[in-house]
Amino acid sequence: NFNVNESSFDFETYENVDFIQIYNANGVMEFQLPVSSDKVRISKNLFGTGNFKVGFLLKDSSDIKFAEVNIR
């Protein structure tokens, strides 16, 4: 969900997220942030314009779950 009041993306998962990873349109990871929560808020200011992927590395899992974000 996009939180208009906070200008942020709000994600909620069923399991705790250990890390989130932000990838640009070319698939290059721009940064990784530790989380340790099932609720994540990412400021729109962390992104430039364009298409991005947000990777969620869940606790006790080696699989990364992705969400696509398009900033205009």
ABEGO torsion letter per residue (X at the ends): XBBAAAGBBBBBBABBBABBBBBBAAGBBABBBBAGBABBBBBAAABBBEBBBBBBBBBGBABBBBBBBBBX
